[in-house]
Amino acid sequence: MENKQTLIAILLLLVVWMGFSILFPPQSQQENKVAQQQETSVSSSVETPAASSASVDRSVSGNVEFPLKASTEKGTFVVETPRLRLTLAQDSGRVLRTELKNYRQSLKDTENAVVLVDTLQRGVGTLGFGGTDGFRSLEGLSWSRHDRGDLHLSEGEEVSLVFTAETAEGLDLVKTLEIDADHYQINVTLRIANQGRAPLSGNLVFSHVQPWSDDMKGSRYEFVGPTTLTEEKKYQDKVEDLRDGEKNYSAPILWTGFEKKYFLTALIPVDDTITEAQVRYLSDMVVTSLFIGYQTLSPGDVREFSFKTYMGPKDFDILSAAGHRLSDAVDYGFFGFLARPLLHVLKFFYGFLHNYGLAIILLTVIIKLLFWPLTQKSYTSMKGMQKLQPQMQKLREKYKDDKQRLNVELMNLYKEHRVNPLGGCLPMLVQIPVFFALYKTLLISIELRHAPFFLWIADLSAKDPYYVTPLLMGASMFVQQKLTPSTMDPMQAKLFLAMPIVFTVLFLNFPAGLVLYWLVNNLLTIGQQYLIHRQKN
């Protein structure tokens, strides 16, 4: 195969691949392992209408009473840690508002913290219990707790909030929230005892509520919506699809929750009692739930069930430390095995440079040095092919009617002059995975969120507001092309002159951090080409 044909194929493939992945990124297929249950009509109320339970139904279906209501008759109280500020219902402990104190709402809003969930004005609480059949009365219970007012925890401190309730059927309940100031997780435990005279049966459900409006939809660069991770696959459900019915996923469930580009709220089972996760849309809210397997409590029986919830940033290190494969929420794609080390190196450089823009430049220089021998070999090979171009053209004219003989003579020519026709392309192929790994790293890593560089670039995770760096990148790509030895005919050369324009258009809305990497890489390549050119002369 001739070098120019290989080069054309690789570069065109690269452009198509990048363009398609950016303009039309693949969304996860919503494949359910469990057949959808019977569709439920949803009223304008957030409370599901009660259904008769004369016969025992062991399936999770439309007659579920979801734990959505949160009475505020007894007011609210606040639990504040160095990381979280939680507003809870005084009478139930359900979370009405979650704020992440170490993250700002936007680059311009430096006062207000990121709000993950806010149902304070809707009379709806999250992280509550409900149930089916004999446990339907858990919804809307009046809980009680020792009133200690607002709580402020310092590093290293923990607190356990205990709420109690009882039902008319004789169920005694103790709900405990364990909050650790050093983490974004909350441990939730429900102890349930049947003090009545009759056995009670049904499913227990633990739910998270996320208010939804269509302006929350993610862009083509990100997914925003409910996510469920099983041992086999991660499922991301589009909210518009949930309007046609709920989605059910069977155990083993690792977690289910709601994710945004940089933040995650997840419900995490900690034992094997979970049989199903369910995602549904109810009255402008996305409800993600974990279902405990069908239980029968005879008189005198006592059971205890535990869960965890994570409410925090999609920081790979923090999620990894939390366990339960929460780090799968950070999707670095096919080249994740390269992206994660690159992120660690980037954070290491930031530790002493204190500027992610400078860290990106230093990382680019190091990557360039590592690939310097490959790039030099590629350039030298293309230079050799360029020198052989007149002889190659003569052979093409001489054997234009005998393709097989032409290929033999070309290979003999390459062998005689010790030139590898693929030598200019293979080094490029090796570098492509590194580029795509860094592309994903800079695109989704929360470390670059609101990270400034200098002057007008105040956020490396957002596009350059004045498009200066994309235009410089395009210009540098044009210069790089001019310095690259070519064996293409004039028509092909004109085609490739359009490449800088194509890349510039694609990069206009890229994160400034990624454009910075590409620009610096181009400038270093130009410098290397200039040095090699001087050596050859």
Buried (B, 14 or more C-beta within 10 A) or exposed (E): EBBBBBBBEBBEEBBEEBBEBBEEBEEBEEEEEBEEBEEBEBEEEBBBEEBEBEEEBEEBBBBBBBBBBBBBEBEBBBBBBBBBBBBBBBBBBBBBBBBBEEBBBEEEEEEEBBBBBBBBEBBBBBBBBBBBBBBBBBBBBEBBBEEEEEBEBEEEBEBEBBBBBBBEBBBBBBBBBBBBBBBBBBBBBBBBBBBBEEEBBBBBBBBBBBBBEEEBBBEEEBBBBBBBBBEEEBBBBBBEEBEEBBBBBBBEBBBBBBBBBBBBBBBBBBEEBBBBBBBBBBBEBBBBBBBBBBBEBEEEBEBEBBBBBBBBBBBBBBBBEBBBBBBBBBBBBEBBEBBBEBBEBBBEBBEEBEBBBBBBBBBBEEBBEEBEEBBBBBBBBBBBBBBBBEBBEEBEEEBEEEEEEBBEBBEEBBEEEEBBBBBBBBBBEEBBBBBBBBBBBBBBBBBBBBBBBEEEBBBBBBBBEEBBBBBBBBBBBBBBBEBBBBBBEEEBEEBBEEBBEBBBEBBBBBBBBBBBBBBBBBBBBBEBBEEBEEEEE
